[in-house]
Amino acid sequence: MSDNDSEDNKIVLAMDKNNEFQKENMVEEEPNPNPNPNPNPNQQQTNQSNPQKKRMNKSLGNGNGNGNENQYYIYSKSLLTRNITLPITIIGRNIKETIENVINHHYEGKCLVEGYIKPKSSKIITFSSGVISGDTISFEVVFECMICNPVEGMNIMCVAKNITKAGIRAESALETPSPIVVFIARDHHFNNNKFINIQEGDTMVVRVIGQRFELNDPYISIIGELVSTTISKSEKPSAFANKKQKIIIEAE
């Protein structure tokens, strides 16, 4: 064997040993199960709790601190369909505004078959082409409005307006003008200390026992049962109570 062949064999053996050394010291990188790691565990915990907070805010109300009032809200959004007849002399380019004025005048602020319609809550969704009959035109109108129609067992927040020997007359504490007039009979609360201590202007929660109304009535009459009361005006500290009283000593 020549010297050149022996040197080539030494080079090949050295390269093989170098490759084996690299394979032995090579470490495979483990795949990251989380492609977007969150270095801040507190932020990750906050992100997980956000859906729960959203659900809580949704259940409490609109997020403006009115969650307790929303559970006593007495209106619900509804769609009504009515056939409205107009004189042909008032028909012009503003047909939609004309129909809205008729709805506001004839339906809002009074009781229909569906219940009491809240004033200034109507909004026309659609209306049909007019059908001419003599000197009038009829339109089939679909409009959206807020309706009050309390049902038995519903809780309503009220303000006491009048107190007599027969009982308490109250109105809605959240709506003006009030779509309801609530009568709380004294005979139903003869052993109730809360009922005895109620004064005019006090706020209370009433459960609906029964209700009645007729077409075009300006409100719905309700027979109610007292559930709870809140702080009355007489119990709230007045501005006079915070003032220091002056003592005047007259000389004899």
Order of alpha helices (4+ residues) and beta strands (2+ residues): alpha-alpha-alpha-beta-alpha-beta-beta-beta-beta-beta-beta-beta-alpha-beta-beta-alpha
